[in-house]
Amino acid sequence: MTEFEIKQLMCDIGRRVYDRKMVAANDGNFSVKLNDNEFLCTPTGVSKGFMTPDFICKVDAKGNVLEANEGFRPSSEIKMHMRIYEKRPDVKAIVHAHPIYATAFAICGMPLTDPIMPEAVINLGGVPLAKYATPSTMEVPDSIEEFLPYYDQVMLENHGALAWGSDLLNAYHKLESLEFYAELMYKSRMIGSPRSLTDEQVEKLYEIRRKMNLPGKHIAVDK
């Protein structure tokens, strides 16, 4: 993809995130790695549902602005993105949002680790919960670092959710899967008591994951 096409895709993902009510107003941020020292990222203070390619900023590996049109500056959460890129060289894109169900669990201090659905077990393996950290500070990247070697997604306590992957669509799909998992967990608890898969059933799903040789980190392979 050309750089302009990537910017267009970032705008498309912004509309998807906004339309699915994973963000409100100007919430959320995402980025794409172009090379070891050039990254595209969404700007601060704008609705991700109404972006056009000229909104997108370019920064270096330290978060310094390389390119930005007048009136736009990089997300204040760029520190969080850069920590992931630093610790996970395989990662090419990151999506952060505030999906309602996942964020509700994060607010309650509850990680999503119960194996209730085969697709979630295979694709996510589980979603850990990072301790609360003040947004836009170095507390946030510090809070997620312990999970980076083993997961491609994490919930942020009292804040939201974060996913990363081999490209922007892959990262977005992880976030979408995370939110679907959270919604299923919430609604099944409203109906009754969710029935978790057995250890034997989970191991069979892990074996499927290993045979698929999917990109990224997963507890079936990496923990």
ZILINMO-V859693 format. One record per backbone hydrogen bond with DSSP energy under -0.5 kcal/mol. CO is the residue of the C=O (numbers start at 1). NH is the residue of the N-H. E is the energy in kcal/mol with one decimal. If there is no record, write none. Layout:
# ZILINMO-V859693
[[CO	NH	E] [CO	NH	E]]
This chain:
# ZILINMO-V859693
[[2	6	-2.1] [3	7	-2.0] [4	8	-2.2] [5	9	-2.2] [6	10	-2.4] [7	11	-1.9] [8	12	-2.0] [9	13	-2.9] [10	14	-2.0] [11	15	-1.9] [12	16	-2.2] [13	17	-2.8] [14	18	-2.2] [15	19	-3.2] [16	20	-2.0] [17	22	-2.6] [17	23	-0.6] [18	21	-1.6] [21	100	-0.6] [22	98	-2.7] [24	27	-2.4] [29	96	-2.6] [30	42	-2.1] [31	94	-2.1] [32	34	-0.6] [32	40	-2.6] [35	38	-1.0] [38	34	-2.6] [38	35	-1.6] [39	59	-2.8] [40	32	-2.5] [41	57	-2.6] [42	75	-1.6] [43	46	-0.5] [47	50	-1.4] [48	51	-0.5] [52	55	-2.7] [53	56	-1.1] [57	41	-2.4] [58	66	-3.3] [58	67	-2.0] [59	39	-2.4] [60	63	-2.1] [64	60	-2.2] [67	58	-3.1] [69	72	-2.1] [73	44	-2.6] [75	78	-1.4] [77	80	-1.1] [77	81	-1.3] [78	82	-2.5] [79	83	-1.7] [80	84	-1.4] [81	85	-2.4] [82	86	-2.2] [83	87	-2.3] [84	88	-2.3] [88	91	-2.0] [92	33	-3.0] [93	165	-2.2] [94	31	-2.0] [95	163	-2.5] [96	29	-2.0] [97	161	-2.6] [99	103	-2.8] [100	104	-2.0] [101	105	-2.0] [102	106	-2.1] [103	107	-2.5] [104	108	-1.6] [105	110	-2.8] [106	109	-1.0] [106	158	-0.7] [109	111	-0.6] [111	113	-0.9] [112	127	-3.1] [114	116	-1.4] [115	197	-3.5] [117	121	-2.0] [118	122	-2.6] [119	123	-2.9] [120	124	-2.3] [120	125	-2.2] [127	112	-2.1] [128	130	-0.5] [128	155	-2.7] [130	157	-2.2] [134	137	-1.6] [137	140	-1.3] [137	141	-0.6] [138	142	-1.8] [139	143	-2.0] [140	144	-1.2] [141	145	-1.1] [144	147	-1.8] [144	148	-0.7] [145	148	-1.0] [147	150	-1.4] [147	151	-1.8] [152	164	-2.3] [153	128	-0.6] [154	162	-2.4] [155	130	-3.2] [155	157	-0.6] [156	159	-2.2] [156	160	-1.4] [160	156	-3.1] [161	97	-1.9] [162	154	-2.5] [163	95	-3.0] [165	92	-2.8] [165	93	-1.3] [167	171	-2.3] [168	172	-2.5] [169	173	-2.7] [170	174	-1.7] [171	175	-1.8] [172	176	-2.6] [173	177	-2.6] [174	178	-2.4] [175	179	-2.3] [176	180	-2.2] [177	181	-2.5] [178	182	-2.4] [179	183	-2.6] [180	184	-2.4] [181	185	-2.4] [182	186	-2.5] [183	187	-2.7] [184	188	-2.6] [185	189	-1.7] [186	190	-1.4] [187	191	-1.6] [188	192	-2.6] [192	194	-0.6] [194	196	-0.7] [198	202	-2.6] [199	203	-2.4] [200	204	-1.7] [201	205	-1.6] [202	206	-2.5] [203	207	-2.1] [204	208	-1.6] [205	209	-2.2] [206	210	-2.6] [207	211	-2.1] [208	212	-1.8] [209	213	-1.0] [209	214	-0.7] [218	221	-1.8] [218	222	-3.4] [219	223	-0.9]]
